[in-house]
Amino acid sequence: MPPKTLESIMHKFIHGEVDVLVSTTIIESGIDIRNANTLFVNRADAFGLAELYQLKGRVGRYNREAYAYFLIPKGHVTTADSDKRLNAIERHSYLGSGFSIAMEDLEIRGAGNLLGTEQSGFVMSVGFDLYCRLLKDAIDSLTPSKTS
């Protein structure tokens, strides 16, 4: 869309001259429109958890109650991971739930091998928190004590 056309449409939407804005996920990048209170995300099962959370954050940014609808085609079979993402976004709908979303996203996708070149590793078998503690203990055991 040419920049002038885009600017005109956004201006009309912001000022209430247009009631519905149809967009790509570009809106997840921090657009702040106070009167936007309803969001529909088509094929929500195809999005990552962080994307869904960012999109949901585009509505309800003022004093009006907001609604976010995450749509999946009728009869569509979702994957186990997409089910986990959609359940997580539903459970963590409270203000300030970003950390909970990030931790759940980490559990779903995995952290991989934090210090190696491959993208999988030991972390999945023990959990991220325990892995970090084990890693810290291992580093501490190899580091000369500062009190010596």
C-alpha positions in Angstrom: 0.0 0.0 0.0 1.4 3.4 -0.9 2.5 5.4 2.2 0.1 8.3 1.6 -2.9 5.8 1.3 -1.8 4.0 4.5 -1.5 7.3 6.3 -4.9 8.4 5.2 -6.6 5.1 6.3 -4.8 5.2 9.7 -5.9 8.8 10.2 -9.5 7.9 9.4 -9.4 4.9 11.7 -7.8 6.9 14.6 -10.5 9.6 14.3 -13.4 7.2 14.0 -14.2 7.9 10.4 -13.5 4.2 9.6 -14.8 1.6 12.1 -12.8 -1.5 10.9 -9.2 -1.8 10.1 -8.0 -4.9 8.3 -4.3 -5.4 8.6 -1.4 -7.7 8.5 0.6 -8.5 11.7 2.4 -5.2 11.2 0.2 -3.8 13.9 2.0 -5.9 16.5 4.9 -3.5 16.2 3.6 -1.0 18.8 0.8 0.9 17.1 -1.2 2.6 19.8 -4.8 3.4 18.8 -6.9 4.3 21.9 -10.3 3.6 20.4 -9.4 0.0 19.1 -11.2 -2.4 21.4 -11.8 -5.5 19.3 -9.3 -7.7 17.5 -9.9 -10.8 15.3 -6.8 -12.9 14.5 -7.5 -15.3 11.6 -5.6 -18.7 11.7 -4.5 -18.0 15.2 -3.0 -21.5 15.4 -0.3 -20.5 12.9 1.1 -17.7 15.1 3.7 -18.0 17.8 2.8 -17.2 21.4 4.8 -14.0 21.5 3.0 -12.8 18.4 -0.4 -13.6 19.8 0.5 -11.7 23.0 1.7 -8.7 21.0 -1.4 -8.6 18.8 -3.7 -8.9 21.9 -1.9 -5.9 23.3 -3.0 -3.7 20.5 -6.6 -3.5 22.0 -7.8 -2.2 25.3 -5.1 0.5 25.6 -7.4 3.1 26.9 -10.5 3.0 29.2 -12.7 0.8 27.1 -13.2 -3.0 27.7 -11.4 -4.9 25.0 -11.9 -8.2 23.2 -9.5 -10.4 21.3 -10.8 -13.3 19.2 -8.4 -15.9 18.0 -10.0 -17.8 15.1 -9.3 -21.3 13.7 -11.1 -22.6 10.6 -14.0 -24.9 11.4 -12.9 -28.6 11.3 -9.2 -27.6 11.2 -7.0 -30.0 13.2 -4.4 -28.1 15.3 -1.0 -29.3 16.4 -0.2 -30.1 20.0 2.0 -27.0 20.2 -0.6 -24.7 18.7 -3.1 -26.0 21.3 -0.6 -25.1 24.0 0.0 -21.6 22.6 -3.8 -20.9 22.3 -4.4 -22.3 25.8 -1.6 -20.2 27.2 -2.9 -16.9 25.7 -6.3 -17.7 27.1 -5.0 -18.4 30.6 -2.7 -15.4 30.8 -5.1 -12.7 29.9 -4.5 -10.5 33.0 -2.6 -7.2 33.0 1.2 -7.8 33.3 1.1 -11.4 32.2 4.1 -10.9 29.8 6.6 -12.8 32.0 4.2 -15.8 32.3 3.7 -15.8 28.6 7.5 -15.7 28.0 8.1 -18.6 30.4 5.3 -20.7 28.8 6.7 -19.9 25.3 10.1 -21.1 26.5 8.6 -24.3 27.7 6.7 -24.9 24.5 9.6 -24.1 22.1 12.5 -25.0 24.3 15.6 -23.1 25.0 17.9 -25.3 23.1 21.6 -25.7 23.9 22.4 -22.3 25.5 26.2 -22.5 25.0 26.5 -24.8 22.0 25.9 -24.5 18.3 23.0 -26.9 18.0 19.4 -25.8 18.8 18.5 -28.6 21.2 19.9 -29.8 24.4 19.8 -30.9 28.0 17.5 -28.1 29.1 14.3 -29.9 27.9 14.9 -32.8 30.2 15.2 -30.8 33.4 13.4 -27.5 32.7 14.8 -24.1 32.1 15.0 -22.9 35.7 16.8 -26.0 37.0 19.1 -26.0 33.9 20.1 -22.4 34.7 20.9 -23.3 38.3 22.9 -26.4 37.2 24.8 -24.2 34.7 25.5 -21.6 37.4 26.7 -24.3 39.8 29.0 -25.8 37.1 30.5 -22.3 36.3 30.9 -21.5 40.0 32.8 -24.8 40.5 35.2 -23.9 37.7 35.7 -20.3 38.7 38.4 -19.5 41.3 36.9 -18.3 44.6 37.2 -14.5 45.1 37.8 -15.0 48.8 41.1 -16.9 48.3 
